[in-house]
Amino acid sequence: MSTYSQGGDSKLHELLGKAITDQEFASRIVDPERQAAALEELGIDPTPEVLEELNHSIHHLRHLWESFGTPKLAS
Amino acid sequence: MWQESQRRTHEAHWPEIERFFSSLPPRLFRQAKLLEYDFAFRYAATGQFRHAFMGADQFPILSLAGWLLDDLGVPTTDRADADRHLFLASFLLAARVQTIEGILDPSSFSDESHIGLLEFFSTCIFLEFAHLIPSGSSGSPFWEQYQALTARDLDRLLERRERQAGTDLDDEPDAYLNGRWAAPARLVALAVTEIGGVTTAAAGICAMLDGLAAAFQIRDDVETMHRDLQHGRVTYPIATVARAAHIPLHPPPEPNQILGAMVATRSLPTILAKAEALVLDSARCARELDLMSVGSYLDDVRAISAEQLNRVSPVDGPPPSATPRSGPLMRTFEPTLPKALDMAQRFLLSERTFRESWETHREGMFGSGEVASRYPAGLILEILHGRGVDVTRETDDFLAFTVANDFRYYDHPWSDADSDTVGVFLRLRRYASSPTEHEDALARVLGCLERQIGATGAVPVWIADCDGPSTDDVRPPIVALGEGCGTVAAHLLIGLLTVAGDRYRGAVESGASHLLDRLRHVGVGANVNYPPLFALAVFFRLLALLEQRNVGRGPAADIGTTRTRLLAELHARLEAAPVTPQASALAAIACRHAGQSDLVDPRWMTTVLKQQRSDGSWIGEPFAAAPNRGGWVSWYSSTTLTSALCYEALAGSSDA
């Protein structure tokens, strides 16, 4: 198996993973005005390439968000 | 057609399950009741137990036997009898699977105590099948297959345990495709084909069911992916994403890394496409075998699979807005440990006097209707401060009360002051809003203690006759229990060592020398009042402080040998694995104070987590012997104190 890059891929994955599990964070990365700050918070330089990759993934994230649920129980 | 048949079978035989559960003896019944709710929550769209395993979005473990009997046209002399036994056997097989998974899941509330229930299910499964296929029937392959399948399934569980421990990880996603319902479904199919004398169809049916079980497993594993990642479990979806993103499976990847990689590599459609392909293949098998009911059910499963795949497929445009036929594909789960800690902390802070923890006596101590010691509340405050929780106001109140009560252990004028109370006062003082308050009162009781230590060399438990015997003292003779407890002495010495300056250095050196000498001679036998593991934690804490404060030549020279002696005792005590939450917590706390965090067994924290109640607390466990009715002694226990100890242990494991 190839080794996992601890650089760009790893950071982007962390960012996208956080966007799946943290709604508040997710709302920031879909907002163009707050997006760069959210990236910097995770130590990611918001270069045009990174932003393009992120915005491309946001389309898929939106599909995923529709598929998520949190169980709520009451007896 | 399958829905109607499923509904009829459930209606006809569900009372059998209700009778089965209600006939269980009390302890098994209690465990089985939780299982009922597990089934209702996980496998019933309505959340009702009686609807478990119904519908096209559930694996039809309870319906398979009836459908196969119909589809294979099995001539049975007593169809109702066969239906009944097979339905119950199917249910029990499912119950066995769920119970095993609960025990293995550290975030669940099932533990090894459920082994008895498991054994009972296994016996009943055997009996249900034996009603229909007598054991030892000549020419019958069923029981040999039963034995082999059961052994293989258990072996797979062991394999899964090893994988969870990270010792046998496979990078190949297909290695994680074993469906949890595969073995139960196979057994049901084998029984049906045996009863019907159509064993030649068994292999094809089993292959079809294996595929279907694997497809459902993928869906289930997608749904619980977040939780599986939190627990370091590897499943088919996780292995698929890891492979696509070149992420190694060991050490366990961070949950967000895998979830993010799933988005970046567009792996989810690939994973769900695999599930859909398995369903399609099963449907093809069903058609080839002429299984009409199973086939029509699979058509509906196919439709759901296709819809789920469509929901996540990377097509342009907004996400599908129509209400889906199935529930959420994935769920987010709060990590177990932070959640448990938050619950425990909020429980501890829900009543700020910690009244439940007070050692209260209503048996007539000192001839009074009610006497209490607030000392345990001091221990709880100390634990909370240690975790950075702001309980300053509560600490101020505790210290003020202690001074007003003249450092007595109990809130009665006949009670003596004691070293535990003075010790916890000293340890808490630095957290007060005015740490120098109560200086005079403290100096008075410490002066008294200093004189007593000077006279005997040892720290007393009870600080009696502090101001000399009073001529008008009407107090009758009182038997004070627990004198000579080394843990109390250690508690006081820790308190004195936290006081800045050298004012009490002489008393500390003398008391510490005496205590360390005892510890070297009798080990944890020097403890009288507390659970031994708690005492060990306190002793290790004292040794560390003595070293840190570089206290006098005498004790300092003996710290190393004392520690060696106590470490041997710690190791010996850990050989008998702790079984309760408090014992597990104390074991972990003792190891950490001993500087031996590597000895902390993760299973201890699992024991703690599995016994937490929904209000965040743990049931109180025996902590100290205390007087009780009729001149006897019984165990003091407190839900709040046990909960504080469990909280401290969990918080420590969270730091690790």
Chai-1 contact restraints between the chains, C-beta under 6 A:
chainA,res_idxA,chainB,res_idxB,connection_type,confidence,min_distance_angstrom,max_distance_angstrom,comment,restraint_id
A,M1,B,D171,contact,1.0,0.0,6.0,A-B,restraint_1
A,S2,B,H246,contact,1.0,0.0,6.0,A-B,restraint_2
A,Y4,B,H246,contact,1.0,0.0,6.0,A-B,restraint_3
A,Y4,B,I247,contact,1.0,0.0,6.0,A-B,restraint_4
A,Y4,B,P248,contact,1.0,0.0,6.0,A-B,restraint_5
A,H13,B,Q257,contact,1.0,0.0,6.0,A-B,restraint_6
A,H13,B,G260,contact,1.0,0.0,6.0,A-B,restraint_7
A,H13,B,A261,contact,1.0,0.0,6.0,A-B,restraint_8
A,H13,B,A264,contact,1.0,0.0,6.0,A-B,restraint_9
A,E14,B,N256,contact,1.0,0.0,6.0,A-B,restraint_10
A,E14,B,Q257,contact,1.0,0.0,6.0,A-B,restraint_11
A,E14,B,G260,contact,1.0,0.0,6.0,A-B,restraint_12
A,L16,B,G260,contact,1.0,0.0,6.0,A-B,restraint_13
A,L16,B,V263,contact,1.0,0.0,6.0,A-B,restraint_14
A,L16,B,A264,contact,1.0,0.0,6.0,A-B,restraint_15
A,G17,B,N256,contact,1.0,0.0,6.0,A-B,restraint_16
A,G17,B,L259,contact,1.0,0.0,6.0,A-B,restraint_17
A,G17,B,G260,contact,1.0,0.0,6.0,A-B,restraint_18
A,K18,B,N256,contact,1.0,0.0,6.0,A-B,restraint_19
A,I20,B,L259,contact,1.0,0.0,6.0,A-B,restraint_20
A,T21,B,T332,contact,1.0,0.0,6.0,A-B,restraint_21
A,S57,B,V263,contact,1.0,0.0,6.0,A-B,restraint_22
A,H60,B,V263,contact,1.0,0.0,6.0,A-B,restraint_23
A,H60,B,P314,contact,1.0,0.0,6.0,A-B,restraint_24
A,L61,B,V263,contact,1.0,0.0,6.0,A-B,restraint_25
A,R62,B,P319,contact,1.0,0.0,6.0,A-B,restraint_26
A,H63,B,V312,contact,1.0,0.0,6.0,A-B,restraint_27
A,H63,B,P319,contact,1.0,0.0,6.0,A-B,restraint_28
A,E66,B,P319,contact,1.0,0.0,6.0,A-B,restraint_29
A,S67,B,R311,contact,1.0,0.0,6.0,A-B,restraint_30
A,S67,B,L329,contact,1.0,0.0,6.0,A-B,restraint_31
A,S67,B,M330,contact,1.0,0.0,6.0,A-B,restraint_32
A,F68,B,P328,contact,1.0,0.0,6.0,A-B,restraint_33
A,F68,B,M330,contact,1.0,0.0,6.0,A-B,restraint_34
A,G69,B,P328,contact,1.0,0.0,6.0,A-B,restraint_35
A,G69,B,R331,contact,1.0,0.0,6.0,A-B,restraint_36
A,T70,B,T332,contact,1.0,0.0,6.0,A-B,restraint_37
